[in-house]
Amino acid sequence: MTDWKKYERFIAELCSEDYQSQDVTVIANAKIKGCLSQTTRQVDILIDSRFGDDRNRRVIVDAKKYSRPLNVKDVESFHGMMMDCSSKAGILVCPNGYSEAAKKRAQDYINLKIVALSELENVDLSLWDDCISDSCNGRKERGLVLWGSPMGIGAPSSPVSITTIGKCDVCGDFHIWCWDCGGKFCLGDESELKCNCNHPWFWLTAIEEDESSEGDNEVLKFVYLLLVTLTDALIADRKPLN
């Protein structure tokens, strides 16, 4: 694995720890269709609304493993990407600092963070799970799964089950980790699965069109992960359609 890729994955893990919540999802190596360029943009880390298309929650993160400090052109280029990705806030991460001009240009909308390369010395990416989806077959490098926070799932007259949701940082497919049986499963963009524990629910993915909350009639496609119970279908997570 290249050093820059290891740096990106480390930053993704930090973002997951800092920003992932019940309402917010963190996606490593996300693909977003630019609203201005109309082309696919690669985002190192996307922090987005978990349940619906609320662009006010969207933050994009770019990890720049440069041997030099960030300059004002780096900030301006990133700001242009923010606009194309409908993100009102952004985070630029680098190991070697930034110029005073870059700091002034960032102003209130871009947070400049320094994460030193020395912090990678204690990072063991072998502890990350390999993607188990067929979508990664034949790729140059199989992706790793960025797991979210554990969540409790309950049903009437049954104990609470602990489950963790993750996403591959290459193919993007959802992964499910059931703590009851220890099983780990993956779902493509339109598929379903039921855990071996025989819980009274199953998982389903579906592609849906989301109209932008900005009122510009922009329609984007997202993959929704649904938890289907005996009485309802609950949104558990979402990601842009790759």
C-alpha positions as CSV (number, residue, x, y, z in Angstrom):
1,M,0.0,0.0,0.0
2,T,1.3,3.4,-0.9
3,D,2.1,6.0,1.8
4,W,-0.5,8.5,0.5
5,K,-3.2,5.8,0.5
6,K,-2.3,4.9,4.1
7,Y,-2.5,8.6,5.0
8,E,-5.9,8.9,3.4
9,R,-7.3,5.8,5.2
10,F,-5.9,7.1,8.5
11,I,-7.6,10.4,8.0
12,A,-10.9,8.6,7.1
13,E,-10.6,6.7,10.4
14,L,-10.1,9.9,12.4
15,C,-13.1,11.5,10.7
16,S,-15.2,8.4,11.4
17,E,-14.3,8.7,15.1
18,D,-14.9,12.5,15.2
19,Y,-18.0,13.0,13.1
20,Q,-19.9,9.8,12.7
21,S,-23.2,9.9,14.6
22,Q,-26.8,8.7,14.5
23,D,-27.6,11.4,11.9
24,V,-24.3,11.7,10.0
25,T,-22.5,9.1,7.9
26,V,-18.8,9.1,6.9
27,I,-17.8,7.7,3.5
28,A,-14.2,7.1,2.5
29,N,-13.3,7.6,-1.2
30,A,-16.8,8.8,-2.2
31,K,-17.8,9.6,-5.7
32,I,-20.1,12.6,-6.3
33,K,-21.5,14.0,-9.5
34,G,-20.5,17.6,-9.6
35,C,-23.4,20.0,-9.8
36,L,-21.4,22.5,-11.9
37,S,-19.0,20.2,-13.8
38,Q,-21.5,17.4,-14.3
39,T,-18.7,15.0,-14.0
40,T,-17.8,12.5,-11.2
41,R,-15.7,13.9,-8.5
42,Q,-13.6,11.8,-6.1
43,V,-13.8,12.9,-2.5
44,D,-11.3,11.5,0.0
45,I,-13.8,11.6,2.8
46,L,-17.5,12.6,2.6
47,I,-19.3,13.6,5.8
48,D,-23.0,13.6,4.9
49,S,-26.6,13.3,6.2
50,R,-27.4,9.7,7.0
51,F,-31.2,9.9,6.3
52,G,-31.9,12.5,3.6
53,D,-30.4,15.0,1.3
54,D,-29.6,17.8,3.7
55,R,-26.7,19.6,2.1
56,N,-26.3,21.8,5.1
57,R,-24.7,18.8,6.8
58,R,-22.3,18.0,4.0
59,V,-18.6,18.4,4.6
60,I,-15.9,17.2,2.2
61,V,-12.4,16.3,3.4
62,D,-9.2,16.2,1.3
63,A,-6.0,14.6,2.6
64,K,-3.0,16.2,1.0
65,K,0.2,14.3,1.8
66,Y,2.5,17.0,0.4
67,S,6.1,17.4,1.3
68,R,5.5,21.2,1.4
69,P,3.1,23.5,3.2
70,L,-0.3,24.1,1.6
71,N,-0.4,27.3,-0.4
72,V,-3.2,29.6,-1.5
73,K,-3.7,27.8,-4.8
74,D,-4.3,24.5,-3.0
75,V,-7.0,26.2,-0.9
76,E,-8.6,27.9,-3.9
77,S,-8.7,24.6,-5.8
78,F,-10.3,22.8,-2.9
79,H,-12.9,25.6,-2.5
80,G,-13.9,25.1,-6.2
81,M,-14.3,21.4,-5.5
82,M,-16.5,22.3,-2.5
83,M,-18.8,24.3,-4.7
84,D,-19.0,21.6,-7.3
85,C,-19.9,19.0,-4.6
86,S,-22.6,21.3,-3.0
87,S,-20.6,21.4,0.2
88,K,-20.7,24.6,2.3
89,A,-17.8,23.5,4.6
90,G,-14.6,21.6,4.0
91,I,-11.5,20.3,5.8
92,L,-8.0,20.2,4.2
93,V,-5.6,17.9,6.0
94,C,-1.9,18.0,5.5
95,P,1.3,16.9,7.3
96,N,3.5,20.0,6.7
97,G,1.4,23.0,7.6
98,Y,0.2,25.9,5.4
99,S,1.2,29.4,4.4
100,E,-0.3,32.5,6.0
101,A,-2.0,33.3,2.7
102,A,-3.6,29.9,2.6
103,K,-4.9,30.4,6.1
104,K,-6.4,33.8,5.2
105,R,-8.0,32.4,2.0
106,A,-9.6,29.5,3.9
107,Q,-11.5,32.0,6.1
108,D,-14.6,30.6,7.8
109,Y,-15.5,27.8,5.3
110,I,-12.4,25.7,5.2
111,N,-10.8,24.2,8.2
112,L,-7.0,23.5,7.8
113,K,-5.7,20.7,9.9
114,I,-2.2,19.3,10.4
115,V,-1.8,15.5,10.9
116,A,1.9,14.7,11.1
117,L,3.2,11.6,9.2
118,S,4.8,10.4,12.5
119,E,1.2,9.5,13.6
120,L,1.1,6.8,10.9
121,E,3.8,4.8,12.8
122,N,1.3,3.4,15.2
123,V,-1.4,2.7,12.5
124,D,-2.0,-0.9,11.7
125,L,-4.3,-1.2,8.7
126,S,-4.1,-4.9,8.9
127,L,-6.7,-4.6,11.6
128,W,-9.2,-3.2,9.0
129,D,-11.4,-5.8,7.4
130,D,-10.9,-6.6,3.7
131,C,-14.0,-6.0,1.5
132,I,-15.8,-9.3,0.9
133,S,-17.9,-8.0,-2.0
134,D,-17.6,-9.4,-5.5
135,S,-17.6,-5.8,-6.6
136,C,-13.9,-5.6,-5.6
137,N,-13.0,-8.7,-7.6
138,G,-10.6,-7.9,-10.5
139,R,-9.7,-4.5,-9.1
140,K,-6.0,-3.5,-8.8
141,E,-6.5,-3.4,-5.0
142,R,-9.2,-4.8,-2.8
143,G,-10.8,-2.2,-0.6
144,L,-11.0,-2.0,3.1
145,V,-14.1,-1.6,5.2
146,L,-14.5,1.6,7.3
147,W,-16.9,0.6,10.1
148,G,-19.2,3.0,11.8
149,S,-20.4,3.0,15.4
150,P,-22.3,0.0,16.8
151,M,-26.1,0.4,16.8
152,G,-28.7,-1.5,18.8
153,I,-31.7,-3.1,17.1
154,G,-34.6,-4.4,19.1
155,A,-37.9,-6.1,18.5
156,P,-40.8,-6.8,20.9
157,S,-40.1,-9.6,23.4
158,S,-36.5,-10.1,22.1
159,P,-33.2,-8.8,23.4
160,V,-31.4,-6.0,21.7
161,S,-29.0,-7.0,18.9
162,I,-25.8,-5.1,18.2
163,T,-24.9,-4.4,14.6
164,T,-22.3,-2.3,12.9
165,I,-22.5,-0.9,9.4
166,G,-19.5,-0.3,7.2
167,K,-18.6,0.7,3.6
168,C,-15.8,-0.4,1.4
169,D,-13.4,2.4,0.5
170,V,-13.0,1.1,-3.1
171,C,-16.3,-0.3,-4.4
172,G,-18.4,1.4,-1.8
173,D,-20.6,-1.6,-1.0
174,F,-22.3,-1.8,2.4
175,H,-21.1,-4.3,4.9
176,I,-23.1,-5.6,7.9
177,W,-21.4,-7.0,11.1
178,C,-23.8,-8.9,13.4
179,W,-22.3,-9.1,16.9
180,D,-24.7,-11.8,17.9
181,C,-23.3,-14.5,15.6
182,G,-20.1,-12.6,14.5
183,G,-21.1,-12.9,10.9
184,K,-20.1,-10.3,8.3
185,F,-22.0,-9.8,5.1
186,C,-22.0,-7.4,2.2
187,L,-24.8,-6.0,0.0
188,G,-24.6,-4.6,-3.5
189,D,-26.5,-1.6,-4.6
190,E,-29.8,-3.5,-5.1
191,S,-29.8,-6.6,-2.9
192,E,-31.1,-8.0,0.3
193,L,-29.8,-10.3,3.1
194,K,-30.9,-11.9,6.3
195,C,-28.5,-12.7,9.1
196,N,-28.0,-16.4,10.2
197,C,-29.3,-15.4,13.6
198,N,-32.9,-15.6,12.4
199,H,-33.8,-12.2,13.6
200,P,-37.3,-10.9,12.7
201,W,-35.8,-8.4,10.2
202,F,-33.6,-8.3,7.1
203,W,-31.5,-5.8,5.2
204,L,-32.3,-4.3,1.8
205,T,-30.5,-1.8,-0.5
206,A,-32.4,0.3,-3.0
207,I,-31.4,3.1,-5.4
208,E,-33.4,6.2,-5.0
209,E,-33.4,9.7,-6.6
210,D,-32.9,12.6,-4.2
211,E,-33.9,16.1,-5.2
212,S,-31.4,18.6,-3.8
213,S,-32.5,20.5,-0.8
214,E,-31.0,23.6,-2.3
215,G,-34.1,24.1,-4.5
216,D,-32.1,23.9,-7.8
217,N,-34.1,20.8,-9.0
218,E,-30.8,18.8,-9.2
219,V,-31.6,15.1,-8.9
220,L,-28.9,12.7,-7.7
221,K,-29.0,9.0,-7.1
222,F,-28.2,7.5,-3.8
223,V,-28.1,3.9,-2.5
224,Y,-30.2,3.5,0.7
225,L,-29.6,0.8,3.2
226,L,-32.9,-0.2,4.8
227,L,-33.6,-2.3,7.9
228,V,-36.9,-4.0,7.1
229,T,-38.9,-5.2,10.1
230,L,-42.3,-6.8,10.5
231,T,-44.0,-3.5,10.5
232,D,-41.7,-0.9,8.8
233,A,-38.7,-0.2,6.6
234,L,-36.2,2.1,8.4
235,I,-33.3,4.0,6.8
236,A,-30.1,2.8,8.3
237,D,-27.6,4.6,6.0
238,R,-27.1,6.0,2.6
239,K,-24.3,6.7,0.1
240,P,-24.0,8.3,-3.4
241,L,-24.4,5.8,-6.2
242,N,-20.9,5.1,-7.6
